[in-house]
Amino acid sequence: MSKKIDWNTTYKVPFSKKANGSKYETGKEMLKSAFEKHQEQEKLQKSTQEMIPAMEQLFLIRLKNNTPITIMREFRYQTSDIVKSNIGGEAVGSFQDVVKSIYPGTTLQFISIDHPMKEVLFKANNEEIAINFADLKNLWISSDILEVVSNLYKDNK
């Protein structure tokens, strides 16, 4: 004795609906949307790479004119910091590599360039900040330098 299954009566909820009422995406639709997002990110990265020389020039102009740089997005950078510890009743300090953050709204004022250490020194909130040359591109992208240069590029197109 075999039973016949009537699929129309067994599944009353259409497959194209989720339980919360949102539209169900098929694998093909998900792949298409992921590909479109990937293409958009590549286009954005390419346009940012095209703006790097202009951002570098604006950065150098701001250093020469001592114009402050405003951080627009959180900026993380690596630096060395003195960590004090108490060993045997004696305060001992040692340098350790740490990752620090500069938060949006912070204004950086240029102090000097330290060529032997390969760092640019800024002052923010009465604190000296040393940013390595390798982290400067990330600083440009996280600051108002990117905003100014991207507005110039939009106006020229």
Phi, psi and omega in degrees: 000120180245144178262142174260132181262128176261104185293332180294326180270336182288315182251099183272339179270129180296146181293339184277004179240140173270171181295326182275002175094354179281160183288136177278133178261134175282168178300322180295318179293320179295318179295320179296314180293323177295320179295319179296318178296320179297316178298318179296318178294320178296320179296317178295318179294320179296317179293325177293319178296326177292333182273352184304313179299321179292322178295322179296317179296317178297321178299314180295321177297318180293324177294316181296319182272359181057040177273133182292154178247129181258131179279128182258328178232154181305132182242121178253137180216156179264140178206172175256140182223149178279125177249120182266139176223155182254105182246117178062035179078006182242131180281122181237134178246144177217153178276136175224146176283130181226161174252124180245163180234145171243127188267157181304143180095347179286137179253126179259128177250126183294136176250298181194175176247129178256094184294318179299323180271353182056054181223152172252130183259130178235163173238131178213130179053046180057029179229138178274131181240126179252117181248125181295149178305325183293336181266003185294322179299320178294327176295316180300318182289330182272355185249184180287353176298317178298318181298314182295313182293320180293325175294322177295319179295321179294321181292328181278346181266000000 
